[in-house]
């Protein structure tokens, strides 16, 4: 059996039920983009403060050691 390398990918196919057109086209009360942008910017600022003493700037860059350091589980 051949071993996979890091560069190989695995494709997944998932069956999902059809969505009715009415559900896709009905009016919704969505959150305004300005409010979402404000939340995202606040989160980025928190991350900059959190990582001021390490060489990363966002949660997505954390390694295992940093996850344990910054994300204590209860």
N, C-alpha and C positions, 0 to 999 in steps of 0.2 A: 504494500500500500504506500502510495506517495504522500509525503508530508506537505502540508500547505505552507507557503511562505507568507511573509507579512504583506506582500503586494497583491496577493490573490484576494478576490472578493467572493462573497456568497450572496446570491440573489434569492430573495424571498418572494413568494407569491401568496397573497392572502385574499380570500374571497370575502366580500362584504355585501350586505344587502343593498338594493337600490334605494335611493332617496327620492321621495316624491317632489315634483317640480314646485309645488306650492310651498314646501318647507324651505327650498332654496331661494325662492323669489319674494317671500313675505317681508314686510317692513319690520325691522327690529330697532330697539332703542340701544344702539351701540355706544360704547364709551368714546368720547371725542378723542381724536388723535393728539390734541394738545395735552390732554390729561395723561394719556399713555406716555407721551414723550417726557412729561414732567416726572412720572414715576421711574422711568428708565434712567433719566439723568440723576435722580436722587440715589438710585441703586449704584450707578457708576461712581458717584462721589463717595459712598460708603465703602466701596471696594478699594478706591484709591487710599483712603484712610487706613483700612484694614491691612493693606499690603505696603505701607510706606517704608517698612524696614526689610523688605524682600524684593527680589528682582522680577516680580510679576505685577500685573495691574488689574487682573480680572479673575473671577472664580474659575473660569474655564481653563486657566493656566495652572491651577493647583495640582501638585503631585500628591502621592499618598501621604507623605509626611505632613504636608501642609493641610490636607483634608483633616487629619487627626488633630492638628494644632488649632485650626480655625473653626472647625465644624463638630464640636463635641456633641455626641448623642446622649440624650437623657436615658 
